[in-house]
Amino acid sequence: MNTLSKRIERVVTMLYSEAQQSKAARKLKIGQPLLSRTLSGDRAPSKTLVTALATMPDVNARWLLNGIGEPLFYGDTSLPVVSRLPRSATTPWEEVASNTETFRIAENQFSDSRYWWRLTAATLRSWGTMGQKATRVAVGDYLLLETDPQQMAALTGQPRLAISAHPAIEGGKPCWGRLSNGRQFTSFKEEEKQRPENEQREKTKAPKRKLPRRNLSDIDVKREAPQKKMSSREKSKIQIPQISFPRKKETSIKITIENLKAVVIEMTSTSIFRFESKEDRP
């Protein structure tokens, strides 16, 4: 029995006793013999079964697929959902958070200073190619944001996806980017602007020429007269031209906690098979 099957067995047992397998099958809309064979390990979990379990209100889909967190959600703990940036650095998150849309969260991760960011197609387009490759996210994913300055200060010890509002970055408006452990912030939009220049620079680099191999017998060895050694005074008179190379424009700026609007703690997904590992595939 693989790890996914074991987690399915555990969560079904927590929700329904063994004597209620028929009730569980009806609730999951699958045949009772199919459920019984899956729980006994005789059959790999079907996509229909995994989908039905992961979409149940009390089941933690991340735990079901990746073993992260607790198997079940208890109570009605949820956080507001945000899908657009604040207008300015001083705009509170409450003004852009949805009053009607919420997303569930484990009780041990709940905080009044946290919000869920729902990724839209417009957000991903604004990140550009570089930002999408760096984050590997998809439309419909949810990012857990921490907005409290003290909590953010404790979370910046490692690279994170973040939202900054620095006067020297995109006119001081809140924007998405990457935050390094030295609090160097790189805006996705600024990085995307530099991408064509970097690609053009790579294309214009002179290719290395391969010299044809020659046999020693084909080379005419000529003896040259020994050159006269130059004195230090003569060497000092020779002017060597200085070669200047174009400097790469820096896209990152060191910021402070005051410049941070939010940092991403973790990501979850509404696509339940997104977190599925190779060993857990049915």
PAZAPA-4460 file (N, C-alpha, C; in steps of 0.05 Angstrom, whole numbers, plus 32768, in hexadecimal, padded with zeros to 4 digits):
% residues 282
    n_x    n_y    n_z   ca_x   ca_y   ca_z    c_x    c_y    c_z   seq   type   mol
   8011   7FE8   8000   8000   8000   8000   8012   8019   8000     1      M     A
   800E   802B   7FEC   801F   8043   7FEB   8015   8058   8000     2      N     A
   8024   806E   8002   801E   8082   8016   8003   808F   8012     3      T     A
   7FFC   8094   7FF8   7FE2   80A0   7FF3   7FCB   808E   7FFC     4      L     A
   7FCE   8074   7FF7   7FB9   8061   8000   7FB7   8060   801E     5      S     A
   7FCD   8062   802C   7FCD   8062   8049   7FBF   807B   8054     6      K     A
   7FC4   8092   8047   7FB6   80AA   8050   7F98   80A9   804B     7      R     A
   7F91   809D   8034   7F75   809A   802E   7F67   8088   8042     8      I     A
   7F74   8072   8049   7F69   8060   805D   7F65   806E   8078     9      E     A
   7F79   807F   807F   7F78   808C   8099   7F61   80A1   809A    10      R     A
   7F5F   80B1   8085   7F4B   80C6   8085   7F2E   80BB   8083    11      V     A
   7F2B   80A5   8074   7F11   8098   8072   7F09   808C   808D    12      V     A
   7F1D   8080   809B   7F17   8075   80B5   7F10   808A   80C9    13      T     A
   7F1D   80A2   80C7   7F17   80B8   80D9   7EFB   80C3   80D4    14      M     A
   7EF3   80C3   80BB   7ED8   80CE   80B4   7EC2   80B9   80B8    15      L     A
   7EC8   80A0   80B2   7EB4   808A   80B3   7EC1   8072   80BF    16      Y     A
   7EB4   8064   80D0   7EBE   804B   80DB   7EBE   8035   80C6    17      S     A
   7ECB   801F   80CC   7ECC   8009   80B9   7EB0   7FFE   80B3    18      E     A
   7E9E   8000   80C7   7E83   7FF6   80C3   7E72   8008   80B2    19      A     A
   7E7D   8020   80AC   7E6E   8033   809B   7E7A   8037   8080    20      Q     A
   7E88   8023   8076   7E95   8025   805B   7E80   802A   8046    21      Q     A
   7E69   801E   8048   7E54   8022   8034   7E4B   803F   8034    22      S     A
   7E49   804A   804C   7E41   8066   804E   7E56   8078   8042    23      K     A
   7E70   8071   8048   7E86   8081   803C   7E86   807F   801E    24      A     A
   7E81   8068   8013   7E80   8064   7FF6   7E6A   8075   7FE9    25      A     A
   7E53   8076   7FF6   7E3D   8086   7FEC   7E44   80A4   7FED    26      R     A
   7E51   80AC   8003   7E58   80C8   8006   7E6D   80D0   7FF1    27      K     A
   7E80   80BE   7FEB   7E95   80C3   7FD7   7E8C   80BD   7FBB    28      L     A
   7E74   80B2   7FB8   7E69   80AB   7F9E   7E7A   8098   7F8E    29      K     A
   7E83   8083   7F9C   7E91   806D   7F8F   7E86   8052   7F99    30      I     A
   7E8C   803D   7F8C   7E82   8023   7F94   7E8F   8019   7FAE    31      G     A
   7E7F   800C   7FBF   7E8A   8002   7FD8   7EA0   7FED   7FD4    32      Q     A
   7E9E   7FDB   7FC0   7EB4   7FC8   7FBC   7ECE   7FD6   7FB4    33      P     A
   7ECB   7FEB   7FA3   7EE3   7FFA   7F9B   7EF1   8007   7FB3    34      L     A
   7EE1   8013   7FC5   7EEB   8020   7FDD   7EF9   800B   7FEF    35      L     A
   7EEC   7FF4   7FF2   7EF7   7FDF   8003   7F11   7FD5   7FF9    36      S     A
   7F14   7FD0   7FDE   7F2D   7FC7   7FD3   7F43   7FDC   7FD5    37      R     A
   7F3B   7FF5   7FD3   7F4F   800A   7FD6   7F5A   800C   7FF2    38      T     A
   7F48   800B   8006   7F50   800D   8022   7F60   7FF4   802B    39      L     A
   7F5C   7FDE   801E   7F6B   7FC5   8025   7F86   7FC4   8017    40      S     A
   7F8A   7FD6   8004   7FA3   7FD7   7FF5   7FA4   7FC6   7FDC    41      G     A
   7F8D   7FB9   7FD5   7F8C   7FA8   7FBE   7F8A   7FB8   7FA4    42      D     A
   7F83   7FD1   7FA6   7F7F   7FE2   7F8E   7F8A   7FFE   7F93    43      R     A
   7F97   8009   7F7F   7FA2   8025   7F82   7F8A   8038   7F83    44      A     A
   7F8D   804E   7F92   7F77   8062   7F93   7F71   806D   7F77    45      P     A
   7F58   8070   7F72   7F50   807C   7F58   7F4F   809A   7F5A    46      S     A
   7F50   80A7   7F44   7F4F   80C4   7F44   7F34   80CE   7F4E    47      K     A
   7F1F   80BF   7F49   7F04   80C6   7F52   7F03   80C6   7F71    48      T     A
   7F0F   80B2   7F7D   7F0F   80B0   7F9A   7F20   80C6   7FA7    49      L     A
   7F37   80CB   7F9C   7F49   80E0   7FA7   7F3C   80FB   7FA4    50      V     A
   7F2F   8100   7F8E   7F22   811A   7F89   7F0B   811E   7F9D    51      T     A
   7EFB   8109   7FA0   7EE4   810A   7FB3   7EED   8110   7FCF    52      A     A
   7F02   8102   7FD8   7F0C   8107   7FF3   7F18   8123   7FF7    53      L     A
   7F29   812B   7FE3   7F37   8145   7FE6   7F24   815D   7FE5    54      A     A
   7F0D   815A   7FD9   7EFA   8170   7FD8   7EE5   8170   7FEF    55      T     A
   7EE7   815D   8001   7ED6   815D   8018   7EDD   8174   802B    56      M     A
   7ECA   8182   8036   7ED0   819A   8046   7EE2   8195   805E    57      P     A
   7EE0   817D   806A   7EF0   8178   8082   7F0C   816C   807D    58      D     A
   7F12   8165   8064   7F2B   8158   805D   7F3F   816C   8054    59      V     A
   7F57   816A   805F   7F6E   817B   8057   7F7B   816F   803E    60      N     A
   7F76   817B   8026   7F80   816F   800D   7F9E   816E   800D    61      A     A
   7FAC   8181   8019   7FC9   8181   8019   7FD4   8169   8029    62      R     A
   7FC6   8163   803F   7FCF   814B   804E   7FC9   8132   803E    63      W     A
   7FB2   8131   8031   7FAA   8119   8022   7FBE   8113   800C    64      L     A
   7FC8   8127   7FFF   7FDA   8123   7FE8   7FF7   8123   7FEF    65      L     A
   7FFF   8134   8002   801B   8137   8009   8022   8132   8026    66      N     A
   800E   812C   8037   8014   8128   8053   801B   8140   8062    67      G     A
   8013   8158   8058   801A   8171   8065   8002   817A   8077    68      I     A
   8007   8180   8090   7FF2   8189   80A2   7FE4   8172   80AF    69      G     A
   7FCB   8177   80B6   7FBA   8163   80C3   7FA6   8157   80B0    70      E     A
   7F9C   813E   80B5   7F8A   8132   80A2   7F6F   8141   809E    71      P     A
   7F65   814C   80B5   7F4A   8159   80B3   7F4C   8175   80BD    72      L     A
   7F3A   8186   80B2   7F36   81A1   80BD   7F21   819F   80D2    73      F     A
   7F26   81AC   80E8   7F12   81AD   80FE   7F08   81C9   8101    74      Y     A
   7EEE   81CB   8105   7EE2   81E6   8108   7EDF   81F2   80EC    75      G     A
   7ED9   820C   80EC   7ED5   821B   80D3   7EEA   8230   80D0    76      D     A
   7F03   8229   80D3   7F19   823D   80D2   7F1F   8244   80B5    77      T     A
   7F1E   825D   80AE   7F24   8266   8093   7F2F   8282   8094    78      S     A
   7F3B   828A   807D   7F46   82A5   807A   7F3B   82B3   8062    79      L     A
   7F3B   82CE   8061   7F31   82DC   8049   7F43   82D7   8032    80      P     A
   7F38   82DA   801A   7F47   82D6   8001   7F4C   82F1   7FF3    81      V     A
   7F65   82F4   7FEA   7F6D   830D   7FDB   7F76   8305   7FC0    82      V     A
   7F6F   8315   7FAC   7F78   830F   7F90   7F81   8328   7F82    83      S     A
   7F85   833E   7F90   7F90   8356   7F84   7FA1   8365   7F98    84      R     A
   7FB5   8374   7F8F   7FC7   8382   7FA0   7FBB   839B   7FAC    85      L     A
   7FC4   83A4   7FC3   7FBB   83BE   7FCE   7FC3   83D4   7FBB    86      P     A
   7FB4   83EA   7FBC   7FB9   8400   7FAA   7FD4   840E   7FB0    87      R     A
   7FDA   8410   7FC9   7FF3   841E   7FD1   8000   840F   7FE9    88      S     A
   8017   8419   7FF1   8026   840C   8007   8017   840E   8021    89      A     A
   8005   8422   8024   7FF7   8426   803D   7FDB   841A   803D    90      T     A
   7FD2   840F   8026   7FB7   8403   8025   7FB6   83EA   8035    91      T     A
   7FA4   83E8   8049   7FA3   83CF   8059   7F97   83B8   8049    92      P     A
   7F9F   83A0   8051   7F96   8388   8042   7F78   8384   8045    93      W     A
   7F6C   838F   805A   7F4F   838B   805D   7F3F   8397   8046    94      E     A
   7F4A   83AC   8039   7F3C   83B9   8024   7F3B   83A9   800A    95      E     A
   7F4F   8397   8007   7F50   8387   7FEE   7F47   836A   7FF3    96      V     A
   7F44   8362   800C   7F3B   8347   8012   7F1D   8344   800C    97      A     A
   7F16   832D   8002   7EFA   8327   7FFC   7EE9   8325   8016    98      S     A
   7ED1   8330   8015   7EBF   832D   802C   7EAF   8314   802B    99      N     A
   7EAE   8306   8014   7E9E   82EF   8011   7EAE   82D5   800C   100      T     A
   7EC5   82D8   8000   7ED5   82C0   7FF9   7EEA   82BA   800F   101      E     A
   7EE9   82A2   8019   7EFD   8299   802D   7F08   827E   8024   102      T     A
   7F1F   8276   8031   7F2B   825C   802B   7F33   8250   8045   103      F     A
   7F2E   8236   8048   7F33   8229   8061   7F51   8227   8068   104      R     A
   7F57   8225   8082   7F73   8222   808B   7F73   8213   80A5   105      I     A
   7F89   8204   80A9   7F8C   81F5   80C2   7F8D   8209   80DA   106      A     A
   7F82   8200   80F1   7F80   8212   8108   7F9C   821B   8112   107      E     A
   7FB0   820A   810F   7FCB   8211   8119   7FD9   8225   8107   108      N     A
   7FCD   822C   80F0   7FD8   823F   80DE   7FC8   8259   80DC   109      Q     A
   7FB2   825A   80EB   7FA1   8271   80EA   7FAD   8289   80F8   110      F     A
   7FAA   82A1   80EC   7FB3   82BA   80F8   7FA3   82D0   80EB   111      S     A
   7F9C   82E5   80FB   7F8D   82FB   80F1   7F9D   830B   80DC   112      D     A
   7FB7   8308   80DC   7FC8   8317   80C9   7FCD   8308   80AF   113      S     A
   7FC0   82F2   80AB   7FC5   82E2   8093   7FAE   82E2   8080   114      R     A
   7FB4   82DF   8067   7FA0   82DF   8051   7FA8   82CA   803D   115      Y     A
   7F93   82C0   802E   7F99   82AF   8017   7F99   82C0   7FFE   116      W     A
   7FAD   82BD   7FED   7FAE   82CA   7FD3   7FA6   82B5   7FBE   117      W     A
   7F91   82BB   7FAF   7F88   82A8   7F9A   7F95   82B1   7F80   118      R     A
   7FA5   829F   7F74   7FB3   82A6   7F5B   7FA0   82A7   7F44   119      L     A
   7FA0   82BD   7F35   7F90   82C0   7F1D   7FA2   82C1   7F05   120      T     A
   7F96   82BF   7EED   7FA6   82C1   7ED5   7FB3   82DC   7ED2   121      A     A
   7FA6   82F1   7EDC   7FB1   830C   7EDA   7FCA   830E   7EEB   122      A     A
   7FCA   8302   7F03   7FE1   8302   7F15   7FF9   82F5   7F07   123      T     A
   7FF4   82DD   7EFC   800A   82CF   7EEF   8015   82DD   7ED7   124      L     A
   8004   82EA   7EC8   800E   82FA   7EB1   801F   8311   7EBA   125      R     A
   8018   831D   7ED1   8028   8334   7EDB   8043   832B   7EE5   126      S     A
   8046   8311   7EED   805F   8307   7EF6   8073   8302   7EDF   127      W     A
   8068   82FE   7EC7   8079   82F9   7EB1   8085   82DD   7EB0   128      G     A
   8094   82D7   7E9C   80A0   82BC   7E99   80B3   82B5   7EAF   129      T     A
   80C4   82C8   7EB8   80D7   82C3   7ECD   80CA   82BD   7EE7   130      M     A
   80B5   82CC   7EEE   80A7   82C8   7F07   8099   82AE   7F08   131      G     A
   808C   82A6   7EF2   807E   828D   7EF1   8090   8275   7EF3   132      Q     A
   80A7   8277   7EE6   80BB   8261   7EE8   80C6   825E   7F04   133      K     A
   80CA   8275   7F11   80D6   8275   7F2C   80C3   8269   7F41   134      A     A
   80A9   826E   7F3E   8096   8266   7F52   8088   824B   7F4C   135      T     A
   8086   8244   7F33   8078   822B   7F2A   805C   8229   7F36   136      R     A
   804D   823E   7F32   8031   823E   7F3C   801E   823D   7F24   137      V     A
   8005   823A   7F2A   7FF1   8239   7F15   7FD8   8248   7F1E   138      A     A
   7FC7   824F   7F0B   7FAE   825D   7F10   7F9D   824B   7F22   139      V     A
   7F92   8257   7F38   7F82   8248   7F4A   7F91   8240   7F64   140      G     A
   7FAB   8243   7F64   7FBA   823E   7F7D   7FB5   8254   7F91   141      D     A
   7FB9   824C   7FAB   7FB5   8260   7FC1   7FD0   8263   7FCF   142      Y     A
   7FD8   827C   7FD4   7FF0   8282   7FE2   7FE8   828E   7FFE   143      L     A
   7FF4   8284   8013   7FEF   828D   802E   8001   82A5   8034   144      L     A
   7FF5   82BD   8038   8005   82D5   803C   8006   82DB   805A   145      L     A
   801E   82E3   8064   8021   82EE   807E   8026   830C   807B   146      E     A
   8016   831D   8089   8018   833A   8086   8022   8348   809F   147      T     A
   8025   833A   80B5   802E   8347   80CE   804C   834C   80CD   148      D     A
   8055   8365   80D2   8072   836B   80D0   8084   8359   80E2   149      P     A
   807B   8354   80FA   808C   8344   810C   808E   8327   8102   150      Q     A
   8077   831C   80F8   8078   8301   80EE   8088   8300   80D4   151      Q     A
   8086   8315   80C3   8096   8315   80AA   80B4   8317   80B0   152      M     A
   80BB   8326   80C5   80D8   8328   80CC   80E3   830D   80D3   153      A     A
   80D3   82FC   80E0   80DC   82E1   80E7   80DD   82CE   80D0   154      A     A
   80CF   82D5   80BA   80CD   82C3   80A3   80E0   82C9   808C   155      L     A
   80EF   82DF   808F   8100   82E7   8079   811D   82DC   807B   156      T     A
   8120   82C6   8089   813A   82B9   808B   8140   82A7   8074   157      G     A
   812D   82A4   8062   8131   8293   804A   8122   829F   8033   158      Q     A
   812A   8298   801A   811D   82A4   8002   80FF   829E   8002   159      P     A
   80F0   82B3   7FFB   80D3   82B0   7FFB   80C7   82C1   7FE4   160      R     A
   80AF   82B9   7FDD   809E   82C9   7FCB   8092   82DF   7FDD   161      L     A
   8093   82F8   7FD4   808A   830E   7FE5   807D   8325   7FD5   162      A     A
   8070   8337   7FE3   8065   834F   7FD8   8072   8366   7FE6   163      I     A
   807E   8378   7FD6   808D   838F   7FE1   8081   83A9   7FD8   164      S     A
   8085   83BE   7FE7   807D   83D9   7FE0   8094   83EC   7FE6   165      A     A
   80A9   83EA   7FD6   80C1   83FB   7FDA   80C0   8413   7FC7   166      H     A
   80C8   842B   7FD0   80C6   8443   7FBF   80D6   8440   7FA5   167      P     A
   80EC   8430   7FA5   80FC   842E   7F8D   80F4   8417   7F7B   168      A     A
   80DF   8409   7F82   80D6   83F2   7F73   80B9   83F7   7F68   169      I     A
   80B7   83F9   7F4E   809D   83FD   7F42   808D   8414   7F4E   170      E     A
   809C   842A   7F53   808F   8442   7F5D   8083   8440   7F79   171      G     A
   808C   842C   7F88   8082   842A   7FA4   8068   841B   7FA7   172      G     A
   805C   8412   7F91   8043   8403   7F92   8049   83E6   7F9A   173      K     A
   8037   83D9   7FA8   803B   83BD   7FAF   803E   83AC   7F96   174      P     A
   8052   839A   7F97   8058   838A   7F80   8063   836F   7F89   175      C     A
   8060   835B   7F78   8069   8340   7F7D   8087   833D   7F76   176      W     A
   8095   832C   7F84   80B1   8326   7F7E   80BC   8311   7F90   177      G     A
   80D6   830D   7F8D   80E5   82FA   7F9D   80F6   8308   7FB2   178      R     A
   80F5   82FD   7FCA   8104   8308   7FE1   8119   82F4   7FE9   179      L     A
   8132   82FC   7FE8   8148   82EB   7FF0   814C   82EC   800E   180      S     A
   815D   82DB   8019   8161   82DB   8036   8170   82F3   803F   181      N     A
   817C   8303   802D   8189   831D   8034   8176   8334   8030   182      G     A
   815C   832E   802D   8147   8342   8028   814C   8352   800F   183      R     A
   8158   8345   7FFB   815A   8350   7FE1   8141   8349   7FD2   184      Q     A
   8132   835E   7FC9   8118   8359   7FBC   811B   835E   7F9E   185      F     A
   8112   834A   7F8E   8113   834C   7F71   80F6   834C   7F67   186      T     A
   80EE   8362   7F5B   80D3   8364   7F50   80D0   8353   7F37   187      S     A
   80BB   8343   7F35   80B6   8333   7F1D   80B3   8344   7F04   188      F     A
   80A6   835B   7F07   80A2   836D   7EF0   80BC   8378   7EE6   189      K     A
   80CE   8381   7EF9   80E8   838C   7EF1   80F9   8376   7EE5   190      E     A
   80F7   835E   7EF0   8107   8348   7EE6   80FE   8341   7EC9   191      E     A
   80E4   8342   7EC5   80DA   833C   7EAA   80E2   8351   7E96   192      E     A
   80E5   836A   7E9E   80EE   837F   7E8C   810A   837A   7E83   193      K     A
   811B   836F   7E95   8136   836A   7E8E   813A   8350   7E7E   194      Q     A
   8126   8340   7E7C   8129   8326   7E6F   8130   8329   7E51   195      R     A
   8122   833B   7E41   812A   833D   7E25   8147   8346   7E22   196      P     A
   8150   8359   7E33   816C   8362   7E31   817F   834B   7E37   197      E     A
   8179   833B   7E4B   818B   8325   7E52   818C   8310   7E3C   198      N     A
   8174   830B   7E30   8173   82F7   7E1A   8182   8301   7E02   199      E     A
   8180   831C   7DFC   818E   8327   7DE6   81AC   8326   7DEB   200      Q     A
   81B4   832B   7E04   81D1   832B   7E0B   81DC   830F   7E06   201      R     A
   81CC   82FB   7E0D   81D5   82DF   7E0A   81D8   82D8   7DEC   202      E     A
   81C5   82E3   7DDC   81C6   82DD   7DBF   81DE   82EA   7DB1   203      K     A
   81E6   8302   7DBB   81FB   8311   7DAD   8217   8309   7DB6   204      T     A
   8218   82F7   7DCA   8233   82ED   7DD2   8240   82DE   7DBB   205      K     A
   8259   82E5   7DB6   8268   82D8   7DA0   826B   82BA   7DA6   206      A     A
   8263   82A9   7D93   8267   828C   7D98   8284   8285   7D97   207      P     A
   828A   8271   7DA7   82A6   8267   7DA8   82AD   8259   7D8E   208      K     A
   82C3   8261   7D82   82CC   8254   7D69   82DE   823D   7D6F   209      R     A
   82D9   8227   7D62   82EA   8210   7D66   82FF   8210   7D50   210      K     A
   8319   8210   7D59   832F   8210   7D47   8334   81F4   7D3D   211      L     A
   833A   81F2   7D23   833F   81D7   7D17   8359   81CB   7D23   212      P     A
   8357   81B1   7D28   836E   81A3   7D33   8383   81A0   7D1D   213      R     A
   839D   81A4   7D24   83B3   81A1   7D11   83C7   818E   7D1C   214      R     A
   83D3   817F   7D0A   83E8   816D   7D12   8402   817C   7D15   215      N     A
   8413   8172   7D27   842D   817F   7D2B   843E   817E   7D12   216      L     A
   843A   816A   7D01   844A   8168   7CE9   8443   817E   7CD5   217      S     A
   842B   818A   7CD8   8422   819E   7CC5   842B   81BA   7CCD   218      D     A
   8437   81BC   7CE5   843F   81D7   7CF0   845C   81DB   7CE9   219      I     A
   8462   81F2   7CDD   847D   81F9   7CD8   8488   8207   7CF0   220      D     A
   849C   81FB   7CFC   84A8   8207   7D14   84BE   821B   7D0B   221      V     A
   84BA   8233   7D13   84CE   8248   7D0C   84DB   8253   7D25   222      K     A
   84F4   8255   7D23   8503   8261   7D39   8502   827F   7D37   223      R     A
   84FB   828B   7D4D   84FA   82A8   7D4D   8510   82B3   7D5F   224      E     A
   8519   82CB   7D57   852F   82D8   7D66   8524   82DF   7D81   225      A     A
   8534   82DB   7D96   852B   82E3   7DB1   8525   8300   7DB3   226      P     A
   850E   8306   7DC0   8506   8322   7DC2   8515   8330   7DD9   227      Q     A
   851A   8349   7DD4   8528   8359   7DE8   8516   835F   7E00   228      K     A
   8520   835B   7E17   8510   8360   7E2F   850C   837E   7E33   229      K     A
   84F3   8385   7E3B   84ED   83A1   7E40   84F3   83A9   7E5C   230      M     A
   84FD   83C2   7E5E   8503   83CC   7E79   84E8   83D5   7E86   231      S     A
   84E9   83D8   7EA0   84D1   83E1   7EAF   84C8   83FC   7EA6   232      S     A
   84DB   840E   7E9E   84D4   8429   7E94   84C5   8427   7E79   233      R     A
   84CE   8415   7E68   84C0   8412   7E4E   84A5   8405   7E52   234      E     A
   84A2   83F3   7E65   8488   83E7   7E6A   8474   83FB   7E75   235      K     A
   847D   840E   7E85   846B   8422   7E91   8460   8435   7E7C   236      S     A
   846F   8438   7E65   8466   844B   7E50   8450   843E   7E3F   237      K     A
   844E   8424   7E40   8439   8417   7E2F   841E   841A   7E3C   238      I     A
   840B   8424   7E2D   83EF   8429   7E37   83DD   8412   7E2E   239      Q     A
   83D2   8404   7E41   83C0   83EE   7E3B   83A3   83F8   7E3C   240      I     A
   8394   83F6   7E26   8379   8400   7E25   8367   83F1   7E39   241      P     A
   8356   83FF   7E47   8344   83F2   7E5A   832B   83E8   7E4C   242      Q     A
   8323   83D0   7E52   830B   83C4   7E46   82F4   83C6   7E5A   243      I     A
   82DE   83D1   7E52   82C7   83D3   7E63   82B1   83C0   7E5A   244      S     A
   82A5   83B2   7E6D   828F   83A0   7E67   8275   83AB   7E71   245      F     A
   825F   83A7   7E62   8245   83B1   7E6B   823D   83A4   7E85   246      P     A
   8235   83B4   7E98   822C   83A9   7EB2   820E   83A1   7EB0   247      R     A
   8209   838A   7EBD   81EE   8381   7EBE   81DE   8391   7ED2   248      K     A
   81C7   839B   7EC9   81B6   83AB   7EDA   81AB   839B   7EF2   249      K     A
   81AF   83A6   7F0A   81A5   8398   7F21   8187   839B   7F24   250      E     A
   8179   8385   7F28   815C   8387   7F2B   8152   8384   7F47   251      T     A
   8164   837D   7F5A   815D   8379   7F76   8165   8391   7F87   252      S     A
   8154   8396   7F9B   8159   83AD   7FAD   8155   83A2   7FCA   253      I     A
   8167   83AA   7FDC   8165   83A1   7FF7   814F   83B2   8005   254      K     A
   813C   83A4   8011   8125   83B1   801E   8125   83AB   803C   255      I     A
   8114   83B8   804A   8110   83B4   8067   80F4   83A8   806B   256      T     A
   80EF   83A0   8083   80D5   8395   808A   80BF   83A9   8085   257      I     A
   80C5   83C2   8088   80B0   83D7   8083   80A8   83D8   8066   258      E     A
   80BA   83CF   8054   80B3   83CE   8038   80A4   83B6   802F   259      N     A
   80A0   83A2   8041   8092   838A   803B   8074   838C   8040   260      L     A
   8064   8384   802D   8047   8383   8031   803E   8367   803A   261      K     A
   804C   8353   8030   8045   8337   8037   805B   8324   802D   262      A     A
   805D   830D   803B   806E   82F8   8032   805D   82DE   8030   263      V     A
   8064   82CD   801E   8055   82B4   801A   8060   829E   802C   264      V     A
   804E   8292   803B   8056   827D   804E   8055   8262   8040   265      I     A
   8040   825D   8031   803D   8243   8024   8029   8246   800D   266      E     A
   8027   8231   7FFD   8015   8230   7FE7   8004   8217   7FE9   267      M     A
   7FEA   821A   7FE3   7FD9   8203   7FE1   7FCB   8205   7FC6   268      T     A
   7FBB   81F2   7FBF   7FB0   81F1   7FA4   7F94   81E5   7FA4   269      S     A
   7F84   81EF   7F92   7F69   81E3   7F8E   7F6B   81CC   7F7A   270      T     A
   7F82   81CA   7F6C   7F86   81B3   7F5B   7F92   819C   7F6C   271      S     A
   7F82   8189   7F73   7F8B   8176   7F88   7FA2   8164   7F80   272      I     A
   7FA6   8160   7F66   7FBC   814F   7F5D   7FD6   815F   7F59   273      F     A
   7FD5   8179   7F5E   7FED   818A   7F5A   8003   8182   7F6E   274      R     A
   7FFD   817A   7F86   8010   8174   7F9A   8016   8156   7F9B   275      F     A
   800C   8147   7F89   8010   812A   7F89   802C   8122   7F82   276      E     A
   803A   8113   7F92   8055   810A   7F8C   8054   80F1   7F7B   277      S     A
   806B   80EA   7F6F   806C   80D3   7F5D   8065   80B9   7F6B   278      K     A
   806F   80B7   7F84   806A   809D   7F92   804D   809A   7F9B   279      E     A
   803E   80B0   7F9B   8023   80AF   7FA4   800F   80AC   7F8D   280      D     A
   8018   80AB   7F74   8006   80AA   7F5E   7FF7   808F   7F5D   281      R     A
   7FDD   808F   7F58   7FCE   8076   7F57   7FD8   8065   7F3F   282      P     A
***
